[in-house]
């Protein structure tokens, strides 16, 4: 869950990016920075460390991101560090990207199946999910052998479990509680 402080900063950054008409560029910069932070544990610890001084953090951020990031993102990072909110960078940037998707009517979806889907099945799944959510979807597909058959789709915080495993669990529970009989 994103903190209120992180939400305020991400809303402010998004508002400025939208006002300047460069939301896509800022989102690309932020995505690159987030990928670096997520792939480098030392960098993640660097941002949350209260021991490292502001001046060292400002210098390091300029050296690491300065050549590959827009002026707005660099100024934003400078402000965050000066206000001692750098521990929120990851949450702020994640929330920014989520806010951008939300404003564009895009929903993140993770679909897990027991077998690999072909391209036509993936496209049919995408159309079904978009019809269900009435939003564009950014779908990622994964495999889960415990599903047996069917699929499990996670749409933001909602889980649609259309797996055979879940149906068997439901049937077992009905028999156990006496809701169904074999007659």
JOKA-V137946 format. One record per residue. PHI is phi in radians with two decimals (NA if undefined). D_CENTER is the distance of its C-alpha to the mean C-alpha in Angstrom with 1 decimal. Layout:
((PHI/D_CENTER) (PHI/D_CENTER))
This chain:
((NA/11.3) (-1.41/11.4) (-1.22/15.1) (-1.10/17.4) (-1.10/18.2) (-1.08/14.8) (-1.10/14.4) (-1.08/17.8) (-1.16/17.2) (-1.17/14.1) (-1.13/16.2) (-1.11/19.1) (-1.09/17.5) (-1.11/16.1) (-1.06/19.6) (-1.16/21.4) (-1.09/19.5) (-1.16/20.1) (-1.07/23.7) (-1.43/24.3) (1.26/22.9) (-2.20/20.7) (-1.04/17.2) (-1.13/16.4) (-1.12/18.1) (-1.12/16.3) (-1.08/12.8) (-1.13/14.2) (-1.04/15.6) (-1.12/12.6) (-1.08/10.6) (-1.09/13.8) (-1.12/14.2) (-1.08/10.8) (-1.07/11.8) (-1.13/15.1) (-1.10/14.2) (-1.19/12.2) (-1.64/15.1) (-2.30/17.8) (-1.04/18.5) (-1.10/21.4) (-1.16/19.4) (-1.09/17.0) (-1.17/20.2) (-1.00/21.9) (-1.17/19.7) (-1.60/20.2) (-1.28/23.8) (-1.40/26.3) (-1.37/29.1) (-1.32/28.4) (-1.21/30.0) (-1.03/28.5) (-1.10/30.7) (-1.16/29.6) (-1.15/25.9) (-1.08/26.7) (-1.13/28.7) (-1.13/26.2) (-1.09/23.3) (-1.10/25.8) (-1.19/26.8) (-1.36/23.5) (-1.88/21.6) (-0.94/24.6) (-1.39/25.6) (-1.98/22.3) (-2.21/20.8) (-1.21/22.0) (-1.07/24.4) (-1.07/22.2) (-1.14/19.4) (-1.14/22.2) (-1.12/23.9) (-1.10/20.8) (-1.07/20.4) (-1.07/24.2) (-1.09/24.1) (-1.04/21.4) (-1.19/23.5) (-1.08/26.7) (-1.57/25.6) (1.06/24.5) (-1.96/20.9) (-1.12/19.5) (-1.17/18.1) (-1.61/15.5) (-0.92/14.5) (-1.07/11.3) (-1.16/10.3) (-1.08/11.8) (-1.20/10.1) (-1.09/6.5) (-1.14/8.1) (-1.01/10.0) (-1.13/7.5) (-1.16/6.3) (-1.11/10.1) (-1.07/11.1) (-1.09/9.6) (-1.05/11.2) (-1.13/14.4) (-1.56/14.6) (1.25/14.4) (-1.95/11.6) (-2.04/9.7) (-1.43/7.2) (-2.34/9.8) (-2.06/10.7) (-1.95/14.5) (-2.00/16.7) (-2.31/20.4) (-1.47/23.4) (-2.27/24.4) (-1.17/23.0) (-1.55/22.9) (-1.40/24.8) (-1.08/23.7) (-1.15/25.5) (-1.14/24.0) (-1.12/20.5) (-1.13/21.5) (-1.11/23.1) (-1.11/20.1) (-1.05/18.0) (-1.09/20.9) (-1.11/21.3) (-1.19/17.7) (-1.16/18.0) (-1.19/21.4) (-1.18/20.2) (-1.52/17.4) (1.02/19.3) (-2.35/16.2) (-1.22/15.2) (-2.18/12.7) (-1.90/10.4) (-1.71/11.6) (-2.08/11.4) (-1.92/14.6) (-2.49/15.8) (-1.91/19.1) (-2.58/20.3) (-1.19/24.1) (-1.33/24.4) (-1.23/23.6) (1.29/27.1) (-2.84/26.6) (1.44/24.5) (-2.68/20.7) (-2.24/17.9) (-1.95/15.1) (-1.90/12.1) (-2.00/11.1) (0.92/8.7) (-1.78/11.2) (-1.75/14.1) (-1.98/15.5) (-1.80/18.2) (-1.85/20.4) (-1.93/23.1) (-1.65/24.1) (-1.13/27.8) (-0.97/27.1) (-1.17/26.0) (-1.12/28.9) (-1.15/31.3) (-1.10/30.0) (-1.10/30.6) (-1.12/34.0) (-1.02/35.0) (-1.14/34.2) (-1.13/36.3) (-1.15/39.2) (-1.13/38.9) (-1.50/39.1) (1.51/41.8) (-1.25/40.0) (-2.28/41.2) (-2.12/44.3) (-1.43/45.3) (-1.42/48.1))
